[in-house]
Structures are given as C-alpha cells and as structure tokens.
Amino acid sequence: MKAHESPTEPIACTLDADAHRERRAWIAELNRSALRGVRREGARLILTYDLQACGGVREMVHREQKCCAFLRFELHENENAVTLAITAPDRAGDTLDALFDPFLTGRNAGDDCTCAVATR
C-alpha cells in the first residue's frame, strides 16, 4: 500500500447517478476539445491536453478530488501542454479499466457509475 492510500477508504465515487452522468458528459466535452494523448502505465493513467485547456483540466481535478478521493491526481504544465496523471490504489486490481473509463471517453458512454465498483 502506498502512503496516500487508506486500507478502509472505499473505492467508490460519491456522486449520485445524475451528477455522475453530468460529470461524464463534462469530461467527454473536455476530451473532445482538448485531449491530445493517452498513456496507461499499470495503475496510472496519463492524459495530455492542449495548453489552452489548463483551466478546464484544473477544474476537473478539483471536482474529481471531491468525489473520488481514492484517486491521486498530479498536474504538470509546460509551454506546450498540460499533463494529468491519475493513479488508482494498488488494491483497485481488476477495476482499473472501469475506474479510468470516464477519463478516456470523448463521449457520454453509459450511465452506470463505473467508479463505484467493489474491490475483492
């Protein structure tokens, strides 16, 4: 377990279904307009956005930290792009694809809360 992980903290989003649907749509719009690259390294998802989207990416991190406190967000800016690294807890195991799905889509793909998946 990493220092930022709590063994008792649930791996579950605290948004209700309507708010989750709205959040996914908002993230999908951000991705459609500014997402330039995606890379996955195990329990870490790295997203690269156009520099002009910095405000939107910061807002996404701010919102997601409130509802998905089990995820760790690292934001880096340079003169060309904004890079967001999202790290899931090691104990997320088989749920990683579902946890990262809302951050990967450029569309509102599904209404189910994919981050509220129980771990084994």
Secondary structure, 3 states (H helix, E strand, C coil): CCCCCCCCCCCCCCCCHHHHHHHHHHHHHHHHHHEEEEEEECCEEEEEEEHHHHHHHHHHHHHHHHHCCCCEEEEEECCCEEEEEEECCHHHHHHHHHHHHHHHCCCCCCCCCCCCCCCC
